[in-house]
């Protein structure tokens, strides 16, 4: 078995381990809330402050912060502070790709 075959086998085996499946399920759950998805949609085009997100979503800053804490816990968003304001953005291109692929799947179905 060459190196690529061994890597493919390891990926396949680890992808279906109980630990990996549980981690995947937790991340999917974190994306399964409409408010969190609306937040991610707003962050798709770039960084936004909590107050801006709250205003666009028509919910309290406290409610937005709660949802953002969940997204941060799963490394779906990242944050930076500027004075008293906290700004959020998508964590990386993987998150953007998941959102785009899900949207494509829905639109092309």
C-alpha positions as CSV (number, residue, x, y, z in Angstrom):
1,X,0.0,0.0,0.0
2,X,1.5,3.3,-1.0
3,X,1.4,6.5,1.0
4,X,-1.7,8.0,-0.7
5,X,-3.7,4.8,-0.2
6,X,-2.6,4.6,3.5
7,X,-3.7,8.2,4.0
8,X,-7.0,7.6,2.3
9,X,-7.6,4.6,4.5
10,X,-6.7,6.5,7.6
11,X,-9.0,9.4,6.6
12,X,-11.9,7.0,5.9
13,X,-11.4,5.1,9.2
14,X,-11.1,8.3,11.3
15,X,-14.0,9.9,9.5
16,X,-16.4,7.3,10.8
17,X,-15.0,6.9,14.3
18,X,-17.5,7.4,17.1
19,X,-15.5,10.4,18.4
20,X,-15.4,12.1,14.9
21,X,-19.1,11.4,14.3
22,X,-20.0,13.0,17.7
23,X,-17.9,16.0,16.9
24,X,-19.5,16.4,13.5
25,X,-23.0,16.1,15.0
26,X,-22.2,18.8,17.5
27,X,-21.0,21.2,14.8
28,X,-24.0,20.5,12.7
29,X,-26.3,21.2,15.7
30,X,-24.5,24.5,16.2
31,X,-25.4,25.4,12.6
32,X,-29.0,24.1,13.0
33,X,-30.4,27.3,14.5
34,X,-32.0,29.9,12.2
35,X,-30.7,32.8,14.2
36,X,-27.1,31.5,14.0
37,X,-27.5,31.0,10.3
38,X,-28.8,34.5,9.9
39,X,-25.7,35.7,11.8
40,X,-23.4,33.7,9.5
41,X,-25.2,35.1,6.5
42,X,-24.5,38.6,7.7
43,X,-20.9,37.8,8.4
44,X,-20.5,36.2,4.9
45,X,-19.6,39.5,3.4
46,X,-17.2,40.6,6.2
47,X,-16.7,41.6,9.8
48,X,-19.5,43.1,11.8
49,X,-20.0,44.4,15.3
50,X,-22.4,42.9,17.8
51,X,-24.6,46.0,17.8
52,X,-24.7,46.0,14.0
53,X,-25.7,42.3,14.0
54,X,-28.4,42.9,16.7
55,X,-29.8,45.8,14.7
56,X,-30.0,43.8,11.4
57,X,-31.6,40.8,13.2
58,X,-33.9,42.9,15.3
59,X,-32.9,41.2,18.5
60,X,-31.0,42.3,21.6
61,X,-27.3,42.5,21.8
62,X,-27.4,40.0,24.6
63,X,-29.2,37.5,22.4
64,X,-26.7,38.0,19.6
65,X,-23.8,37.6,22.0
66,X,-25.3,34.3,23.3
67,X,-25.5,32.9,19.8
68,X,-22.0,34.1,18.9
69,X,-20.6,32.4,22.0
70,X,-22.0,29.1,20.7
71,X,-20.5,29.7,17.2
72,X,-17.1,30.7,18.8
73,X,-17.1,27.5,20.9
74,X,-17.0,25.5,17.7
75,X,-14.5,27.8,15.9
76,X,-17.2,28.9,13.4
77,X,-16.6,32.6,14.0
78,X,-13.7,34.6,15.4
79,X,-13.7,37.9,17.2
80,X,-11.6,40.9,17.8
81,X,-12.0,43.7,20.3
82,X,-11.7,47.4,19.5
83,X,-12.3,49.4,22.6
84,X,-15.6,48.2,24.0
85,X,-17.0,46.9,20.7
86,X,-16.5,43.3,19.7
87,X,-16.3,42.5,16.0
88,X,-17.0,39.1,14.5
89,X,-16.1,37.4,11.2
90,X,-16.3,33.9,9.8
91,X,-13.5,31.8,11.2
92,X,-12.0,30.7,7.9
93,X,-12.7,29.7,4.3
94,X,-13.9,26.3,5.5
95,X,-17.0,27.9,7.1
96,X,-17.6,30.0,4.0
97,X,-17.3,26.8,1.9
98,X,-19.8,24.9,4.1
99,X,-22.3,27.7,3.8
100,X,-21.9,27.9,0.0
101,X,-22.1,24.2,-0.5
102,X,-25.2,24.0,1.6
103,X,-26.8,26.8,-0.4
104,X,-25.8,25.2,-3.7
105,X,-27.3,21.9,-2.5
106,X,-30.6,23.6,-1.6
107,X,-30.8,25.7,-4.8
108,X,-29.8,22.9,-7.2
109,X,-32.0,20.3,-5.6
